[in-house]
Amino acid sequence: MLWVLCLLLQFYVLAIFGRVLLSWFPLNPDGAMATVTGFLYAVTDPVMKPVRRMLPAARFGGMALDFSPVIVIFGIFFLQRILRAFGIC
């Protein structure tokens, strides 16, 4: 039954990757992709916002890099590794 947790963690990583990829492209606010993007933001924001508050985006001239997705993904991978050590995943 705990394998569901591992599956949800994998889907969460995919949601973060989707959010990052969609943030690179301009979207029509009335389009279908705006709905998908809104869903991905709603799902990933509860975890990403606290990390973003602790580690603000790094500024490079007029550009800013947000490292919160990388940190959250590494955290999920670390959690999955712990779950594998206990034989859950």
Residue, then its C-alpha position, 0 to 999 in steps of 0.5 A: m500500500l505504501w508503494v502509492l506514496c512512491l508513485l505520488l512522489q514520482f508524479y510530483v517530480l513530473a509536475i515540477f518538471g512540467r511547471v518548469l518547462l511551461s514557464w519558459f513559454p508565453l501562454n495565452p491566458d484563455g488557452a487550454m495550456a493556461t489551465v494546465t499551468g494553473f493546475l501545476y502551479a496549484v499543485t506545486d506551490p505549497v512546497m515550492k513557496p517555502v523553499r523560495r522564501m528561504l532561498p530567493a532567486a539568484r540575480f544575474g543582470g536582468m535575469a533571475l534563476d529560481f533554484s527552488p525546483v532543483i532543491v525540491i526535486f533533490g529533496i524528493f529524491f532523497l526521501q525516495r532513497i530513504l523509503r527504498a532503504f526501508g523497503i517501501c519503494 
